[in-house]
Amino acid sequence: MFPVSLDTAVQYLKGVGPDRAAVLSRLNIQTVGDLLWHLPREILDFTSVRPPHELEPDASQTVRGTVVDLDARQLRNNRSLVSVLLDCGSDFVRGMWFNQPWMLRKLGVGQQLLFSGKPKQSKGRWEFSHPHVQWLGADEDFDNSELILTRYPLTEGLSAAELRRMMRSAVAEAVEQIPDPLPEDYRKQLKFPSLSEALRSVHQPRTVAEYEQGRRRLIFDDLFEFQLGVALRRRLWRARCNAPVIERTAKIDARIRRLFPFPYTDGQNQAVREIAGDLKAGYAMHRLLQADVGAGKTVVAIDTMLTAVAQGWQAVVMAPTELLATQHWDTIDSALSESRVQRALLTGSLTARRRREIVDGIADGSIQLIVGTQALIQSGIRFHKLGVAVIDEQHKFGVAQRAHFSQTSQAPPHILVMTATPIPRTVCLTQFGDLDVTSVKDRPAGRQAVQTSKIVGPAARQKAWSFLTEKLQSGRQLYVVCPLVDSGEETALGTAAAEQVFQELKQRELRNFRVGLVHGRMNRDERDATMAAFRDRELDALIATTVIEVGVDVPNATLMVILQAERFGLSQLHQLRGRVARGKYRGYCFLFSESDSADAVARLAVLERSSDGFEVAEQDFELRGPGDILGSRQHGALPLRFFSHLQEEKILELAREEARRLVGSEAFDEAPFADLRRKVLSRFTELMDLPQSG
């Protein structure tokens, strides 16, 4: 038989053949090298499995058994308990979960399970509280106590046992051929195994520690290469020292602050200082501004733009939708009502004549501050002297769109990126890793936290409406938020549509109150008139879609009902409830839901527990992982091989620290790192706009 290389077609590997190769192709496995990089998603550790009579209290151990009984009950203080009885052969063991009702759906009589955790004895029986559970397949219930089994992503027609056999062949024939991009001395300094050793350890681990060591090396490489690309990009930006130098003088500072009828918070002051330092540095700012709901990041953005305008530069803010751009325009136009700053709103719905006037004003510099949508980066737009570009909701724009502003002006402008809600720390270090980060965490004085309650069932809904009616009678105002605009979408699923809800509530719960309707499909004049009526207290309640998610400020509106709350993302729910925390009265948010799915229950429980947007973001990240946090667009835009490993914060921190150190000291440009440098440039040149050189 001829020698096997990493590039050998997988069908020629011992134990594969054409038929199995066709099945493997559905997993994008074409070569032996592809097979080696098809990594386990987890392991089953049978080495720590003990029979119940050998268990010890408060030490991490594992038991294996069959589910013979399930129980779920409601406890005092609105707590729930799910318990399961496991037959472990010689005795029974109980597993218990508090406030995790979805576990009942996952468990079933007859299932073969592994329970891992720290057991305690209660009434003569061992109990695991919130154990880690692994479900065993038909070919995974082994009695060999020395065995550690790898579990891989599979496809139809491929069993776990078959894939393990093929992987053993691949490791034996080709794993030593895997090239290692890390110089040996540098790798040993970091105390990592070689890449071939790491792959062998994850595919054929002899111990859990060996598996974790190999896995850690693979995760590090992936994150390290990405962070090196980010560090190279930052170095490239700073090497281009032709950015506008914009000085924020004491006079400019005083003039800008006079425009606002309130003092800045400590967080806003710190943000202004950090941005001012960037603006005068000589190289283009690339900064992420994140803030909790209601913390006033828009004020910081306006402040930044006005600093540029005061020094003779143009400033622009780009939003992902016309609605959001219009809301920004209203805020800015109101703040600058007594100002001589020439400003304009550029969106796709303008008449051809008005658009031409604005485009000409941008080109000749007579328009100093521009608010708009992606129309701002379309062909034909040239800035006379662009100093600052603010990009709102950056996750809806790609790197190329952000870079476009540099191509439409003489010098690269300063870029300030804003997000609607806080971003998990590890996502900041990756998706936004090329940006410096400013976080505004404190809220303006007098703002109270919103009391949030999950409402499930007819009795709870009736009680909630009684409370809301009482508050409305005392003079407060209410938002009712619906996920969809009309009943034409998902009618069969009983989707709450704003127009339908508007009619129903007017005849039932809100029949004694003045009710308005607003959604994104209304024309701007009609929508603005309804919002103005609500703001002026001519309406008691407003039925709305997420059109009210941002840019709406009605201090007297302290009540919110979100229908079908399980249909919204956690950050979006947090953003929505921020609408009822704008004044001196306490806000109340009721999350109406009929779902008891694992995701829905856990997500809504987070909102009941915490009003801190940064904590909510981290909790959402733990529950759903980075793919759902960033959305499908960003999942594809972040080319990490092992995307879920973004949750490995310690390894990420090490990768970022090492990447910045190597690139900053220029050690990365030296000969020992040539292979790694080529690999980084081949992976990230196009995404990060890096020069394919060196």
Secondary structure, 3 states (H helix, E strand, C coil): CCCCCCCCEHHHCCCCHHHHHHHHHCCCCCEHHHHHCCCCCEEEECCCECCHHHCCCCCCEEEEEEEEEEEEEECHHHCEEEEEEEECCCCEEEEEEECCCCHHHHCCCCCEEEEEECCEEECCEEEEECCEEEECCCCCCCCCCCCEEEECCCCCCCCHHHHHHHHHHHHHHHHHHCCCCCCHHHHHHCCCCCHHHHHHHHHCCCCHHHHHHHHHHHHHHHHHHHHHHHHHHHHHHHHCCCCCCCCCCHHHHHHHHCCCCCCCCHHHHHHHHHHHHHHCCCCCCEEEEEECCCCCHHHHHHHHHHHHHHCCCEEEEECCCHHHHHHHHHHHHHHCCCCCCCEEEECCCCCHHHHHHHHHHHHHCCCCEEEECHHHHCCCCCCCCEEEEEEECHHHCCHHHHHHHHHCCCCCCEEEEECCCCCCHHHHHHCCCCCEEEEECCCCCCCCCEEEEEECCHHHHHHHHHHHHHHHHCCCEEEEECCECCCCCCHHHCCCEHHHHHHHHHHCCCCCCCEEEECCCCCHHHHHHHHHHHHCCCCCEEEECHHHCCCCCCCCEEEEEECCHHHCCHHHHHHHHHHHCCCCCCEEEEEECCCCCHHHHHHHHHHHHCCCHHHHHHHHHHHHHHHHHHHHHHHHHCCCCCHHHHHCHHHHHHHHHHHHHHHHCCHHHCHHHHHHHHHHHHHHHHHHCCCCCC
